[in-house]
Amino acid sequence: MTDARDRLVTAAKRYRRTEAAHEEARREVQEALVAALEAGVGPTEVQRLSGLTGAYIRKLARERGVPPAPPGPKSSARVHGDQSTA
């Protein structure tokens, strides 16, 4: 049983050591996500680039005061010559 306790103690210590780095990385990705939205990168592209869910991106955007994307065709459809409306 000592091996199981030792393993648990070691794992818990490692977790506590890496927790601060994880939180810092989370803040960094949140800041980059908000900056991308504010720079005009669409939520769908932010989702694709970050791997985060659309729900999380919308939640974070609302918390940070980023206005929602306007309704209607997105700029990427115009830029890429989307012909679905033709």
C-alpha positions in Angstrom: 0.0 0.0 0.0 3.0 2.3 0.5 3.6 2.4 -3.3 0.1 3.7 -3.9 0.5 6.4 -1.3 3.9 7.4 -2.6 2.5 7.5 -6.2 -0.4 9.7 -5.0 1.9 12.1 -3.1 4.3 12.4 -6.1 1.4 13.0 -8.5 -0.2 15.6 -6.2 3.1 17.5 -5.9 3.6 17.5 -9.6 0.1 18.8 -10.1 0.6 21.7 -7.7 3.9 22.6 -9.4 2.3 22.7 -12.9 -1.0 24.3 -11.9 0.5 27.9 -12.1 1.9 27.3 -15.5 -1.5 25.9 -16.7 -3.3 28.9 -15.4 -0.9 31.3 -17.0 -1.3 29.5 -20.4 -5.1 29.7 -19.9 -5.0 33.4 -19.4 -2.7 33.8 -22.4 -5.1 31.9 -24.7 -8.1 33.9 -23.4 -6.3 37.2 -24.1 -5.3 36.1 -27.6 -8.9 34.8 -28.3 -10.4 38.2 -27.2 -7.8 40.1 -29.2 -8.6 38.0 -32.3 -12.3 38.7 -32.0 -11.7 42.4 -31.5 -9.4 42.4 -34.6 -12.3 41.1 -36.6 -11.5 37.4 -36.7 -14.8 35.6 -36.8 -15.9 33.3 -34.0 -15.9 30.2 -36.3 -12.3 30.9 -37.3 -11.3 31.5 -33.7 -12.9 28.1 -32.8 -11.0 26.4 -35.7 -7.7 28.0 -34.8 -8.0 27.5 -31.0 -9.7 24.2 -30.7 -12.0 25.7 -28.1 -15.8 25.3 -28.3 -18.1 27.9 -29.8 -20.0 28.1 -26.5 -16.8 28.9 -24.5 -15.7 31.5 -27.1 -19.1 33.2 -26.9 -19.1 33.1 -23.1 -15.6 34.6 -22.9 -16.5 37.2 -25.5 -19.6 38.3 -23.5 -17.6 38.4 -20.3 -15.0 40.6 -21.9 -17.5 42.9 -23.6 -16.8 41.8 -27.2 -20.0 42.5 -29.3 -21.5 39.6 -31.1 -20.7 39.1 -34.8 -23.3 40.8 -37.0 -25.9 38.6 -38.6 -25.8 37.7 -42.3 -23.0 36.5 -44.6 -19.6 36.6 -43.1 -16.7 38.4 -44.7 -14.9 35.1 -45.4 -17.8 34.1 -47.7 -17.4 37.3 -49.7 -13.6 37.0 -49.8 -13.6 33.4 -51.0 -16.3 34.0 -53.6 -19.0 31.9 -52.1 -21.5 31.3 -54.8 -24.2 29.7 -52.8 -26.5 32.8 -53.2 -26.0 32.9 -57.0 
